[in-house]
Structure formats: C-alpha cells, structure tokens
Amino acid sequence: GENVEQHPSTLSVQEGDSAVIKCTYSDSASNYFPWYKQELGKGPQLIIDIRSNVGEKKDQRIAVTLNKTAKHFSLHITETQPEDSAVYFCAASGKWSGYSTLTFGKGTMLLVSP
Amino acid sequence: DGGITQSPKYLFRKEGQNVTLSCEQNLNHDAMYWYRQDPGQGLRLIYYSQIVNDFQKGDIAEGYSVSREKKESFPLTVTSAQKNPTAFYLCASSRGERGYTFGSGTRLTVV
C-alpha cells in the first residue's frame, strides 16, 4: 500500500518568513495530493490540492509543487502570519475518484512567532 | 449550510464498555470514512464505506465496528476488544474529484 513520509515534524518561523513542508510517497500510481490544516481541537480542513498532471499550483500565499519522478511534493507558505500556526498534513491517493482512501503523513506542527 | 457533524465532542468510556460515536453528513456524499488520530501518529484509517450497506476495513479495524444503513450516517462503535481506545476520532466524507470534508472530531477517553 501507499506510504507517506512528512518532514519536518515541527517547524518554527518568524512572522513574515516562508515555511516549507515536504512529503514523499511510495506508490507511483498515486495521482492526487491534498494538504490539510488542523487547528487545535478541530477537524482538518483542505487548504490546497494538486493532481499528478500538474507540477505546481498556487492560491494566494500558499503553493504546492509536485515532482512525480522523485515522488515528492511540498507545501510552501509565504509571508507567514500567526494565524498560520497549526498542524499541517499531506496525503496521497491513487486512482482518485472520490471513493479512494487517502494515506496521510504524520503531520507538521507549524509555529509562527510574532 | 451543508456539513458533517460528529457527536459527542467528548466521550468517556469505562473499561469493558462499548461506546458509539455518531457521524452525520448532509453533503449528499457517497463515501464516508473513520480515522483515528494519536499524537505523532497522523491519521490512521479505521473503516470506510463507499455506498450504503457496504463498508471495508481500514488499517486498524480491530476492536471497532461500523454500519451504513443510511447515506447520511456512518456510526462507529468502539468495542471492549479495543485495548487502547483513548484517541481523537475523525469522520470524513467525499464525493467526486475532491478531497475529504472532515467533522470536528470526538475525543474518547477511557476512565
């Protein structure tokens, strides 16, 4: 089955800096890669996703890049703000049709200091 | 507003008891999922269901049971066979070419 590794487990940055979280996956058939943000005591929320036919996707201060050859994908947050502090999870799924299961990384706790 | 509702938010279980966690969605999603979250372990799949009256075991199904009698509902029972049930439980749903929508979770504690 799919295995997703996520690094780092914790990341501390100053407000205004950039943050990068990296994930690798094992199954070359995986073609859907979402990122979730989880605030304390709440469920994860989808913040951005990318499919294997795209190399990069941006949404305001958030971007995701995908390298299919190396089987890794990354989340980039620019101009970080204290409200970006949360746990971020990457995930991967093969043959995504809405009915496939996602395999999650173990999460990265991001702390943005004012 | 459409969404996915989990209840209760906090649940306490005595040794040897079965408890049931509720998950209801009004998003008209076909697929529903249960994940368990432990500190430093990420999200691990317990059970999932793609259609009514059908469900499959995930990676850590032992000690858990589910039912899917209605499209909107996917309750999870934590049985006495689950040796370490204290965790944060997350329910999710999905349809089509889009990621999961998660509920706000239930925190289960054994007392």
Chai-1 contact restraints between the chains, C-beta under 6 A:
chainA,res_idxA,chainB,res_idxB,connection_type,confidence,min_distance_angstrom,max_distance_angstrom,comment,restraint_id
A,P34,B,G99,contact,1.0,0.0,6.0,A-B,restraint_1
A,K42,B,S104,contact,1.0,0.0,6.0,A-B,restraint_2
A,G43,B,L90,contact,1.0,0.0,6.0,A-B,restraint_3
A,G43,B,F102,contact,1.0,0.0,6.0,A-B,restraint_4
A,G43,B,G103,contact,1.0,0.0,6.0,A-B,restraint_5
A,G43,B,S104,contact,1.0,0.0,6.0,A-B,restraint_6
A,G43,B,G105,contact,1.0,0.0,6.0,A-B,restraint_7
A,P44,B,F102,contact,1.0,0.0,6.0,A-B,restraint_8
A,L46,B,G99,contact,1.0,0.0,6.0,A-B,restraint_9
A,D49,B,G99,contact,1.0,0.0,6.0,A-B,restraint_10
A,G98,B,S94,contact,1.0,0.0,6.0,A-B,restraint_11
A,G98,B,R95,contact,1.0,0.0,6.0,A-B,restraint_12
A,G98,B,G96,contact,1.0,0.0,6.0,A-B,restraint_13
A,Y99,B,A31,contact,1.0,0.0,6.0,A-B,restraint_14
A,Y99,B,Q50,contact,1.0,0.0,6.0,A-B,restraint_15
A,T101,B,L45,contact,1.0,0.0,6.0,A-B,restraint_16
A,T101,B,Y48,contact,1.0,0.0,6.0,A-B,restraint_17
A,F104,B,G42,contact,1.0,0.0,6.0,A-B,restraint_18
A,F104,B,L43,contact,1.0,0.0,6.0,A-B,restraint_19
A,G105,B,G42,contact,1.0,0.0,6.0,A-B,restraint_20
A,K106,B,G42,contact,1.0,0.0,6.0,A-B,restraint_21
A,G107,B,G42,contact,1.0,0.0,6.0,A-B,restraint_22
